[in-house]
């Protein structure tokens, strides 16, 4: 694979010095079809390969005679300031400029509200597809689309994670009475989802599709079962390739479908660090893999790549640069979401904020407690998105930490509700979970040798604890928590009011402060006002202040 990547990059550099468009017009067609796919771009249009690098890849393949189809597997328009500050408008404009052929919505396409996403979908110059996104049982988009390339009909079937209801803001899927009117076939068993995917595959085959590609935003999280990619593939038949997103992994897997036929599952990580490809050659052979870029400097920046997409990205980013570059505070220490030392097999940082305490998690939780005056501050690890190096903190750094535009709330709850929340947030440890709780004003232990006994409903919301608890020795302000006492808790509306990540134990709680300040402003005000503009030595331990202790072996 490394040799393939190096060979490709040499070709990419050659493309920069040639007119690929002119070559494409003269190239003899190979008959091969290459599907290029992206996933979880999260507005990282100038990172990794960047859109300029993606354009160069496409031009190179076309120049050598391949037919190219470009698709996106969701979570494209959210995650960076250009998304947050324009509610997805600029990222969608760049997708149009990039000339995507097909896309599916990820859970974060809905983070600006249902009305906004559907308006963006109308502006897209490509179809969004999904076989399971519905309103009161009626599909919002077509379940599949058939594209013809290289004389071959290829069907693309879209499937969104049923966990979208809790991994975006649940109220966006509800009517004014709080009833869910939008859904993703989240029946709790997976059977409705499998049936929808199978029906789409069968219909596409019936229309003459020679190959079927599922575009999924499901991921590999074990706790997402029965809705992860392995669950779907093992329950259906008739597909050739499953191009997946959501979990930011780069796993390349071959597994068997319901009838024992081998299916390729390919995922391409996040922020354009990898570009996924799937090649269908003239002999009918299907292969898939990644073009990978591990350099901290992006392809366009390092290689000086210039094309129509580099210009489009530069123009989009320049609109926001002046305001975003404003330094609003300083930090004397590195603030991290990652393991301070360990890296994965590819040399990439290992994200820890979703399964263990980090100093940035402490800082963010402290901000909510400080700015609200509540007894306890909480923030889910999935809401703390980026690390900050020691030095100046610009507005764009804050927006990258909290890109969702959530708002601070304070509620009054019982100690038992807090215990339930900690149990729910800790259920996946040592695996990561976006709902893992970073805390302020309290501490707790997670005994991971105890299997989680949390229960949930068909919408993946908490319903109770059936057995032994793994969260123990919970202290609030240094004193053991009292299940019968009441406490005030500050966090974002997503978690406290909207059942985000399944936190239903807070439903019906007394609301003391209702959406009073944007999440990024909470952090800015804490640092600039309470901390005097400087994050200091109290946060100098990257693994935090010992508020969350992981106990791996039974005492």
Secondary structure, DSSP 8 states (H G I E B T S, - for coil): -HHHHHHHHHHHHHHHHS-HHHHHHH------EEEEEE---TT-TTSTTHHHHHHHHHHHHHHTT-EEEEEE-S--S-SSHHHHTTTTHHHHHHHHHHT-SEE---GGGGTT-HHHHHHHHHH-SSEEB-SS-EETTEESSBSEEEEEETTEEEEEEEEE-TTHHHHS-GGGGB-TTS-B-EE----SSSHHHHHHHHHHHHHHHHTT-SEEEEEEE----GGGTTSSHHHHHHH--S-SEEEE-SS----EEEEE-TTS-EEEEEE--STTSEEEEEEE-TT--EEEEEEE---SS-HHHHHT--SHHHHHHHHHHHHHHHHHT-EEEEESS-B-SEEEEEE-TTS-EEE-TTTS--HHHHHHHHHHHHHH--SEEEEEGGG----B-SEEEEHHHHHHHS-S--BEEEEEEEHHHHHHHHHHHTTTTTS--TT-EEEESEEEEEETTS---EEE-TTS-EEEE-S--SEEEEEETTEE--TTSEEEEEEEHHHHTS-GGG-GGGTT-EEEE-S-SBHHHHHHHIIIIISTTEE-GGG--TT-SSSEEEE-S--
